[in-house]
Amino acid sequence: MVQKQIYVKLEEYKNILILVDTLKTQVQVAKETLDEIKKLKQEEDVELEIWQTVIHEIENRMNFIDNTVTEPEDM
């Protein structure tokens, strides 16, 4: 691959470097934000699993009570 030389004014080059640094910073902030969102989602998933387990246990207990109350007693 043949590389061609490009001539750029020094001021434009400095502006490009500033822009690249700004973009790097924004990408880093976006990555950190995404990591925080992932962490929050994991915490939320754990909470939802706990809630689901509690609701299932309540449902089981309600079914037991319902069956106990509605079934005739053996004589």
The 8 nearest C-alpha neighbors of each residue, nearest first, counted from 0:
[[1, 2, 3, 4, 5, 6, 7, 12],
 [0, 2, 3, 4, 5, 6, 7, 12],
 [3, 1, 0, 4, 5, 6, 7, 12],
 [4, 2, 5, 1, 0, 6, 7, 8],
 [5, 3, 6, 2, 7, 1, 0, 8],
 [4, 6, 3, 7, 2, 8, 12, 9],
 [5, 7, 4, 8, 9, 12, 3, 11],
 [6, 8, 9, 12, 5, 11, 10, 4],
 [7, 9, 11, 10, 12, 6, 13, 14],
 [8, 10, 12, 11, 13, 7, 14, 6],
 [11, 9, 13, 12, 8, 14, 7, 15],
 [12, 10, 14, 8, 13, 9, 15, 7],
 [11, 13, 9, 15, 14, 10, 8, 16],
 [12, 14, 16, 10, 15, 11, 9, 17],
 [15, 13, 11, 17, 12, 16, 18, 10],
 [14, 16, 12, 18, 13, 17, 19, 11],
 [15, 17, 19, 13, 18, 14, 20, 12],
 [18, 16, 14, 20, 15, 19, 21, 13],
 [17, 19, 15, 21, 16, 20, 14, 22],
 [18, 20, 22, 16, 21, 17, 15, 23],
 [21, 19, 23, 17, 22, 18, 16, 24],
 [22, 20, 18, 24, 19, 23, 17, 25],
 [21, 23, 25, 19, 24, 20, 26, 18],
 [24, 22, 20, 26, 21, 25, 19, 27],
 [23, 25, 27, 21, 22, 26, 20, 28],
 [26, 24, 22, 28, 27, 23, 29, 21],
 [25, 27, 29, 23, 28, 24, 22, 30],
 [26, 28, 30, 24, 25, 29, 23, 31],
 [27, 29, 25, 31, 30, 26, 32, 24],
 [28, 30, 26, 32, 27, 31, 33, 25],
 [31, 29, 33, 27, 32, 28, 34, 26],
 [32, 30, 34, 28, 33, 29, 27, 35],
 [33, 31, 29, 35, 30, 34, 28, 36],
 [32, 34, 36, 30, 35, 31, 29, 37],
 [35, 33, 31, 37, 32, 36, 30, 38],
 [36, 34, 38, 32, 33, 37, 39, 31],
 [35, 37, 33, 39, 38, 34, 40, 32],
 [38, 36, 40, 34, 35, 39, 33, 41],
 [39, 37, 35, 41, 36, 40, 34, 42],
 [40, 38, 42, 36, 41, 37, 43, 35],
 [39, 41, 43, 37, 42, 38, 44, 36],
 [42, 40, 44, 38, 43, 39, 37, 45],
 [43, 41, 39, 45, 40, 44, 38, 46],
 [42, 44, 40, 46, 41, 45, 39, 47],
 [45, 43, 41, 47, 46, 42, 40, 48],
 [44, 46, 48, 42, 43, 47, 41, 49],
 [47, 45, 43, 49, 48, 44, 50, 42],
 [46, 48, 50, 44, 49, 45, 51, 43],
 [47, 49, 51, 45, 46, 50, 44, 52],
 [48, 50, 46, 52, 47, 51, 53, 45],
 [51, 49, 47, 53, 52, 48, 54, 46],
 [50, 52, 48, 54, 49, 53, 47, 55],
 [51, 53, 55, 49, 50, 54, 48, 56],
 [54, 52, 56, 50, 55, 51, 57, 49],
 [53, 55, 57, 51, 56, 52, 50, 58],
 [54, 56, 58, 52, 53, 57, 51, 59],
 [55, 57, 59, 53, 58, 54, 52, 60],
 [58, 56, 54, 60, 59, 55, 61, 53],
 [57, 59, 55, 61, 56, 60, 54, 62],
 [60, 58, 56, 62, 57, 61, 63, 55],
 [59, 61, 63, 57, 62, 58, 64, 56],
 [60, 62, 58, 64, 63, 59, 65, 57],
 [63, 61, 65, 59, 60, 64, 66, 58],
 [62, 64, 60, 66, 61, 65, 67, 59],
 [65, 63, 67, 61, 62, 66, 68, 60],
 [64, 66, 62, 68, 63, 67, 69, 61],
 [67, 65, 63, 69, 64, 68, 70, 62],
 [66, 68, 64, 65, 70, 69, 63, 71],
 [69, 67, 65, 66, 70, 64, 71, 63],
 [68, 70, 66, 67, 65, 71, 64, 72],
 [71, 69, 67, 66, 68, 72, 65, 73],
 [72, 70, 69, 73, 68, 67, 74, 66],
 [71, 73, 74, 70, 67, 69, 68, 66],
 [74, 72, 71, 70, 67, 69, 68, 66],
 [73, 72, 71, 70, 67, 69, 68, 66]]
